[in-house]
Amino acid sequence: MNKPKQQNVLLRTAADLFPGYFALVMATGIISIACFLLGMKTIALVLLVIDVVAYTILSLLLLTRLVFFFPRIKADINDHVRGPGFFTVVAGTCVLGSALVIVIDKYRIGLALWLAGIVLWALIMYVFFAAMTVHEDKPSIEAGLNGGWLLAVVATQAISVLGTLLSSRYGDDGKSILFFTLCMYLTGAMLYIILITLIFYRFTFLDITREVLTPPYWINMGAVAITTLAGARLILAAPSWPFINEIGPFLKGFTLFFWSAGTWWIPLLFILGFWRHAVKKFPIRYDPQFWGLVFPLGMYTVSTFQLSKAIGFPPLMMIPNVFIYLALAAWIITFVAMLYSFLPKRAANAD
């Protein structure tokens, strides 16, 4: 009697799976990396185990949804608000790959995840933007655009970061990988400049209500943080490919530009969060979109750490030494809230 109920719960969970839930994998993976880089190796390993479990469960749910509920996936990918969430699948895959490489030296698994990420990136990137282009009855910018669109940037730069990490293992072939990751870095930068212009216009000239000011707007900062990380990784990989040394001044300047932009966003996003919840009294309750807030905090920590090394400026290290605790606190609160959100469903099913 329990088996059909369990199958129904599984199918219902898969059917209703939020497209952007892989942000859980992104957030957990990047904070695992941050902890490892800052000497908290036990915490890094625990988070990595959680990340592998979360990725496995979410992948199974996504495959189930693909097989049994394809019309829902089709509807989501054609939706201006929910569609960008699919980019978290790409980013989650590559961030997990980076965590496995950095924390436990699993280069082969990292390579497999990188190749899978490239295939997923090509599929989701062009299906989504083609769907948005030919979509009939398009919504206004006010109704259809939010920070989640910048997940396209995050997915692109996640591929660049993991590829650059892997390049050191492949000798002369590493130069080809670095060429590819440099192109991905520049593509991600192009996408950010285009999209953030529209988002900034949305912020400053169109109505913003407490309902629409959702956590994914933190990707405004997270997207430039991972762009900074991709650039810093390329700078650190310069000894493997002389061409990177040739464009070194451009790469360093461009990377610092993106870090500065990400830093600029942080106070504004905190102010807007205060306005939403303290001034406008929007209730704080768990939503999977909150992982889109946790991820940028972890990514800013890691990107600043690597930028400090890339440009040889140790004073920057004071930032990741503080931000890691903010990122960990946000992860713990969101993770506990997520587990708590499951309890009523269990109670309902038990009845």
C-alpha positions, 0 to 999 in steps of 0.5 A: 500500500505504501509503494503506490503512495511513494511513487505518487509523491515522487511523481508529484515532486518531479512534476512540480520541480522548480526549474531553478532548484539546481541553485541549491547545488550551485550554492552548496558547491561554491561554499564548499570551495570557499571553506576549503580555500580558507582552511575549513576542510572538514566543513568543505567535505561535509558540504561536498557530500551534501552537494553530491547527494542533492545533485543526484536527487535533483538529476533523478527528479529532472529526468523523471520530469523529462520522461513523464511530464515533458509538456511541463518542461516545454511550458517552463522553457517557454516562460520568461520568468521560469525559463531562465531557471534551467541554466542552474542545471548547467551551472550546478553541474560545473560548480559541482565539478569544480568542487570535486576537483578543488576539494578532493582532486577528482579530475576525471569526474570533473572532466565528465561533468564539464563535458556534460555541462557544455552539452547542456549549455548548448541545448538550454542556451539556444532553445531558451533564447530561440523560444524567447525570440519567436514567442508570441504575445511577449510580456513587457519587460516589467512582467517578463524580466528579472535577475534570473535571466543572468543565470545565462551568464552564470552558466557560461562562466561556470563552464569557463571556470571548470575548464580552466581548472582542468586545462593544467592536466592536459599538456599541449591540449590544455591550450585549446581548452584555455582558448575555449574557456577564454571565449566562454569568459568573453561570451559571459561578459557580453551577456552580462553587459546586455542583460544588466542594462535591461535589468537596471532600466527595469529597476530605475524606470519601471514599477518595483513592488515587494512581490517582484523583488525576488531573491534572484535579483541577487544574481545581479551580483552573483553573475559578475562575481563568477565572471571575476572568478573566471577571469582570475582563473585565466590570469592564474593559468597564464604560464600555460599559454603565452597568449594570456600573458599578451592580453594580461593587462586587458584581462586584469583590467576587465576582471577588476572591472567586474569585481568592482561592479559586483561589489557595488551591487552588494549594499544596494541589494541589502537595502532593497531586501530591507525595504522589501521585508522590513518596510513593506512587510513581505513575509520571509518564508522558504522559497527555492529561489532563496538559493539564488541569494545564497550562491552569490554570497559564496561566489563573491567570497571565492572570486575575491580570494582568487582575484587577490592571488591573480593581481597580487593584492593581499589586502583583498583577503580581508573580504573573503575572511569575513564573507565566508561566515555570512555565506555559511550563515545564509546557507545554514538558514536556507537549508534548515528552512528547506528541510522544515518546508518538507515537514507539512507534506510528510505529515499530510502524506502520513494522514 
